[in-house]
Amino acid sequence: MILWVSPRTSSLAARLAFAMCGTPGEVREISLRAGEARTPGFIAINPKGQVPVLEMEGGFALTETPAILVALGEMFPESNLLGTSREERWRVMEWLSWVAWTIPGTFMPGFDPGRFGPAPAEEGIRRAALARADLALIYAASRVEGRDWAVGGAPTAADCSLALLTVLGGFLGIAPPEALTAHRRRFFALPALQDALSAEGFAT
Ligand SMILES: N[C@@H](CCC(=O)N[C@@H](CS)C(=O)NCC(=O)O)C(=O)O
C-alpha cells in the first residue's frame, strides 16, 4: 500500500490517519510546487492531479480525504479511526464532510484569492475568506471545548481532519481559539504520529 502526499498540504490528514494505523505501507512524497502532481506518472495514478492518494494492491487508487480515512478505518479497525459505535462513526463522517467542504469553500480563497476573482478584487476576497475561516475555527472550537477528542473518548479520523483545519488556519495567520490549540497539542503528542509529524516539519 502506498500513500501519496505532499508535505504541509491538506494531505496531512491522510498521513496522520495512516500513522494511526501503524503506517501499514509506504508514504511517498511529491512536491506540488515542483509540479510533480502534473507529471504523466502521477496523473496515471490520480487523473485529478492531487494528493492524497491511497494506492492499493492491484492498482486500486483511492482519492478524496474522507474516502481514504474511511477506507483506512475499515481496513484497520484497531486504529479507532471510525470510533466504537455507529453513532460515533456517523459523527466522524459529519466532521470529515464538514472539513472537506470548509477547506476549499472557506480557506482556499484565503491562500489563493486570484483563483476566485479578478486582480483588483483579490484583497477583498482574501479578507472575506480569513473572516469566514475565523468563524469556522470558532465553530470547531465550540465542538471540542471541554473534551479531549472530536468524537468519543479516543482519537479518530475526525481529529486528523480537525487538526488539519487548525494547521491551515495557522498557515493563514489566524490564531486559533485556545480549545483548538489545546486539541492540536494533545493530538500531536500521540506517540504514533511522531514520525509523520517530523517528516512534515512540525515541532510537537
Ligand atoms: N478533495 C480533495 C482535495 C485534494 C487537494 O486539493 N489536494 C491539493 C493539495 S492541498 C493538491 O493536490 N493540489 C494539486 C496542486 O496544487 O498541484 C481531498 O479532499 O483529498
PDBQT file of the ligand as one rigid body, heavy atoms in Angstrom, charges set to zero:
ROOT
HETATM    1  N1  LIG A 301     -10.982  16.970  -2.420  1.00  0.00    +0.000 N 
HETATM    2  C1  LIG A 301      -9.603  16.528  -2.294  1.00  0.00    +0.000 C 
HETATM    3  C2  LIG A 301      -8.724  17.765  -2.411  1.00  0.00    +0.000 C 
HETATM    4  C3  LIG A 301      -7.289  17.422  -2.560  1.00  0.00    +0.000 C 
HETATM    5  C4  LIG A 301      -6.461  18.646  -2.884  1.00  0.00    +0.000 C 
HETATM    6  O1  LIG A 301      -6.998  19.741  -3.178  1.00  0.00    +0.000 OA
HETATM    7  N2  LIG A 301      -5.160  18.488  -2.881  1.00  0.00    +0.000 N 
HETATM    8  C5  LIG A 301      -4.276  19.577  -3.205  1.00  0.00    +0.000 C 
HETATM    9  C6  LIG A 301      -3.275  19.767  -2.070  1.00  0.00    +0.000 C 
HETATM   10  S1  LIG A 301      -3.994  20.683  -0.764  1.00  0.00    +0.000 SA
HETATM   11  C7  LIG A 301      -3.483  19.222  -4.439  1.00  0.00    +0.000 C 
HETATM   12  O2  LIG A 301      -3.016  18.100  -4.547  1.00  0.00    +0.000 OA
HETATM   13  N3  LIG A 301      -3.317  20.158  -5.382  1.00  0.00    +0.000 N 
HETATM   14  C8  LIG A 301      -2.559  19.904  -6.555  1.00  0.00    +0.000 C 
HETATM   15  C9  LIG A 301      -1.702  21.061  -6.981  1.00  0.00    +0.000 C 
HETATM   16  O3  LIG A 301      -1.720  22.097  -6.298  1.00  0.00    +0.000 OA
HETATM   17  O4  LIG A 301      -0.986  20.897  -7.969  1.00  0.00    +0.000 OA
HETATM   18  C10 LIG A 301      -9.387  15.798  -0.959  1.00  0.00    +0.000 C 
HETATM   19  O5  LIG A 301     -10.177  16.052  -0.018  1.00  0.00    +0.000 OA
HETATM   20  O6  LIG A 301      -8.486  14.978  -0.834  1.00  0.00    +0.000 OA
ENDROOT
TORSDOF 0
